[in-house]
């Protein structure tokens, strides 16, 4: 009988650890989302600015640039792809609007993609661009 109750105790402890791990992971991502909605010095949050640039540049996007954006976000896991696509599209839109371009070009996409990518992911970014034969030589200064 003692062996069965020990086994059940280990089973309960195992699931307690698993649930605590899942709650910690979920809490981490919720906290990151919370930080995005906090207002910055200008009174707008990071998420507000992303929405602003997406809306402001909506008319500049062509089918070709939308398809290229889909290629750029393809290495992102499916569960996070929509969020990544929105933040990358916001940065690309900002680059295009600030340059005064009549439409989003491939060059805007590459520059915005690099600017939207966190520094810790530059190695995988350059590997992806090299693997897909995407020329980013004129934007290498952004990677340093």
KEMI-426805 format. One record per atom (N, C-alpha, C): residue in three letters; z, y, x. Coordinates in steps of 0.001 Angstrom, whole numbers, plus 500000, padded with zeros to 6 digits. Each point is the difference from the previous one (the first is absolute). Example, Ala and Ser with C-alpha at 12.3 -4.5 7.8 and 13.67 -1.06 7.14 Angstrom:
<sites>
ALA507800494310513190ALA500000501190499110ALA500000501200500900SER499280501050499650SER500060501190500820SER500730501090499230
</sites>
This chain:
<sites>
UNK500000498811500821UNK500000501189499179UNK500000501257500869UNK500720499977501081UNK500098501133500899UNK498630500358500571UNK499184499007500307UNK498676500230500554UNK499101500715498990UNK500112499635498741UNK499180500633498964UNK500406501452499807UNK501285500268500011UNK500431501391499814UNK499659500848501226UNK500003499397501204UNK499560500727501197UNK498515500320499909UNK499225499039499541UNK498558500216499836UNK499710501103499004UNK500728500001498889UNK499815501043498988UNK500399501369500542UNK501061500047500809UNK500439501253500589UNK498923500554500947UNK499414499113500819UNK498932500437500900UNK498780500473499205UNK499725499331498883UNK498893500394499137UNK500232501408499450UNK501194500279499546UNK500338501319499458UNK499935501063501097UNK500529499697501174UNK499966500954501117UNK498562500277500407UNK499169498956500049UNK498584500164500356UNK499324500962499025UNK500164499776498706UNK499352500866499013UNK500582501407500004UNK501266500134500305UNK500587501339500106UNK499346500766501148UNK499769499322501120UNK499349500634501154UNK498556500354499663UNK499285499086499332UNK498605500251499623UNK499919501200499052UNK500851500030498982UNK499979501120499058UNK500377501314500671UNK500970499971500880UNK500376501203500733UNK498833500482500864UNK499290499078500626UNK498825500361500798UNK498918500641499155UNK499698499409498849UNK498984500571499112UNK500405501382499484UNK501263500147499644UNK500464501308499520UNK499934501039501120UNK500285499598501226UNK499919500933501133UNK498568500446500233UNK499071499055499949UNK498583500337500198UNK499525500931498885UNK500323499675498769UNK499623500860498876UNK500625501371500098UNK501257500055500406UNK500684501279500165UNK499356500854501073UNK499557499366501074UNK499323500731501069UNK498747500697499468UNK499178499257499249UNK498767500596499488UNK500281501043498919UNK501039499794499205UNK500369501007499006UNK500492501268500686UNK500753499850501080UNK500496501161500732UNK498844500782500623UNK499013499291500533UNK498831500682500561UNK499263500786498929UNK499869499419498818UNK499353500689498885UNK500830501221499586UNK501322499848499990UNK500890501099499665UNK499809501163500977UNK499870499696501295UNK499809501057500998UNK498693500746499783UNK498969499313499467UNK498719500649499758UNK500067501010498859UNK500933499821499069UNK500058500915498861UNK501000501133500206UNK500715500010501118UNK500907501110500286UNK499189501236500385UNK500372501162499490UNK499263501219500347UNK500149500358501480UNK498913500507500562UNK500022500468501382UNK500331501489499992UNK499833500658501128UNK500326501429500105UNK499191500857499034UNK498771499591499737UNK499136500793499121UNK500252499730498514UNK500936499119499686UNK500334499715498615UNK499241498836499394UNK498978499511500697UNK499230498861499507UNK500339498767500826UNK499979498854499358UNK500270498754500712UNK498725499482500651UNK500167499015500850UNK498848499375500650UNK499066499394498955UNK500566499415498968UNK499206499413498926UNK499262501083499205UNK500650501154499782UNK499328501120499328UNK498776500458500790UNK500155500095501317UNK498872500429500840UNK498881498967499989UNK500367498712500017UNK498960498975499928UNK499221500122498698UNK500703500152498896UNK499323500148498707UNK499135501259499970UNK500496501074500594UNK499242501243500056UNK498677499813500732UNK500042499382501184UNK498781499841500789UNK499030499007499374UNK500511498981499333UNK499122499049499312UNK499275500715498855UNK500737500766499207UNK499381500716498881UNK499048501088500476UNK500395500703501029UNK499169501101500517UNK498680499502500574UNK500004498798500569UNK498784499479500635UNK499249498997499130UNK500453499755498788UNK499389498971499145UNK498489500193499844UNK499538501223499848UNK498572500252499781UNK499176499851501280UNK500657499935501146UNK499278499906501277UNK499655498561500386UNK500610499036499346UNK499805498601500376UNK498669499474499469UNK499251499319500877UNK498762499337499600UNK500273498499499905UNK499073499275499431UNK500161498540499913UNK500099499392501392UNK499200500529500934UNK500023499485501372UNK501357500226500658UNK500573501182499807UNK501305500284500611UNK501108499180499340UNK499890499738498696UNK500990499149499322UNK499921498562500513UNK498778499514500211UNK499837498644500532UNK500527499913501428UNK499771501044500787UNK500508500005501374UNK501526500040500012UNK500602500733499063UNK501456500007499876UNK500510498594499675UNK499299499282499140UNK500392498624499684UNK499958499120501244UNK499008500223500856UNK499916499243501258UNK501187500346500892UNK500337501276500071UNK501083500432500879UNK501358499447499572UNK500229499853498702UNK501295499502499539UNK500026498481499859UNK498911499327500319UNK499942498548499842UNK501037499237500831UNK500428500472501186UNK501025499228500724UNK501407500122499404UNK500216500925499092UNK501312500174499385UNK500225498855499005UNK501177499388500011UNK500256498927499031UNK499779500476498565UNK499489499106499169UNK499617500339498628UNK501116500694499217UNK501237499568500205UNK501120500577499246UNK500197501490500301UNK499627500454501177UNK500218501394500406UNK498702500796500080UNK498877499359499686UNK498695500640500217UNK499807501252499148UNK500410499994498745UNK499802501176499148UNK500774501208500512UNK501224499762500439UNK500820501092500522UNK499395500545501301UNK499576499076500864UNK499384500417501264UNK498698500744499739UNK499222499512499053UNK498723500636499678UNK500224501423499502UNK501027500199499191UNK500298501338499475UNK500408500955501115UNK500870499547500899UNK500455500904501067UNK498887500274501009UNK499170499002500285UNK498878500214500922UNK498959500901499348UNK499717499785498707UNK499041500854499291UNK500486501444499956UNK501306500192499869UNK500546501357499999UNK499747500686501332UNK500229499288501102UNK499793500601501323UNK498512500263500239UNK499142499070499579UNK498555500197500139UNK499565501204499164UNK500505500096498784UNK499667501131499145UNK500447501318500602UNK501180499999500589UNK500500501215500655UNK499081500407501141UNK499587499027500817UNK499103500293501120UNK498681500570499488UNK499456499400498950UNK498714500452499463UNK500107501392499382UNK501035500243499210UNK500162501306499343UNK500234501091501039UNK500864499729500972UNK500302501019501007UNK498814500303500908UNK499077499041500130UNK498809500263500811UNK498923500721499200UNK500182500119498671UNK499031500692499158UNK498754499182499729UNK500083498695500147UNK498840499127499816UNK499643499873498515UNK498701499843499718UNK499595499827498599UNK500291498598499461UNK500204499038500901UNK500345498639499582UNK500741499294501123UNK500688498925499641UNK500731499190500983UNK498997499142500751UNK500018500114501320UNK499081499226500833UNK500745498876500714UNK499237499177500665UNK500568498908500787UNK500931500549501087UNK499625501128500601UNK500812500619501047UNK501341500477499445UNK499979500572498803UNK501268500399499366UNK500881498781499772UNK499363498899499571UNK500755498774499731UNK500667499474501269UNK499263499988501096UNK500559499494501255UNK501141500893500474UNK499780501310499977UNK501049500926500442UNK501234499912499103UNK499801500003498686UNK501115499899499070UNK500740498684500114UNK499252498926500240UNK500602498680500175UNK500917499976501213UNK499539500587501086UNK500818500063501219UNK501232500877499768UNK499814501153499362UNK501127500911499759UNK501028499409499030UNK499544499182499058UNK500908499423499000UNK500734498773500514UNK499531499443501110UNK500608498789500540UNK501187500353500884UNK501139499349499786UNK501156500258500869UNK499712499604501449UNK500597500709500917UNK499781499785501430UNK500264498547500415UNK500980499369499382UNK500342498619500373UNK498870499018499683UNK499070500386499132UNK498904499113499596UNK498682500320500692UNK500016500853501011UNK498748500390500664UNK499297498830500667UNK500746499055500547UNK499362498860500661UNK499195499177499002UNK500594499707498843UNK499270499223498997UNK498855500822499407UNK500180501311499895UNK498936500872499504UNK498791499952500920UNK500230500159501304UNK498873499979500937UNK499363498613500066UNK500799498943499905UNK499438498646499962UNK499100499823498782UNK500451500505498847UNK499205499893498774UNK498700500790500123UNK500087501232500506UNK498794500819500142UNK499016499371500987UNK500516499463501110UNK499132499339500970UNK499348498759499404UNK500784499220499282UNK499498498754499395UNK498881500278498998UNK500091501118499306UNK498995500357498994UNK498923500944500537UNK499967500180501327UNK498995500844500656UNK499954501414499410UNK501170500569499759UNK500110501367499496UNK500287500904501198UNK499100500941500244UNK500127500881501161UNK501036501093499722UNK501039500009500797UNK501064501002499846UNK500217500762501304UNK499018499989500890UNK500168500634501309UNK500285501496499899UNK499414500684499023UNK500251501441499894UNK501383500307499424UNK500741498954499585UNK501349500193499445UNK501077499346500840UNK499655499560501204UNK500996499357500865UNK501140500951500371UNK499725501296500012UNK501075500956500319UNK501100499974498941UNK499693499560498792UNK501015499913498951UNK500934498809500202UNK499563499053500813UNK500778498779500226UNK501003500120501147UNK500042501148500644UNK500922500131501141UNK501180500889499669
</sites>
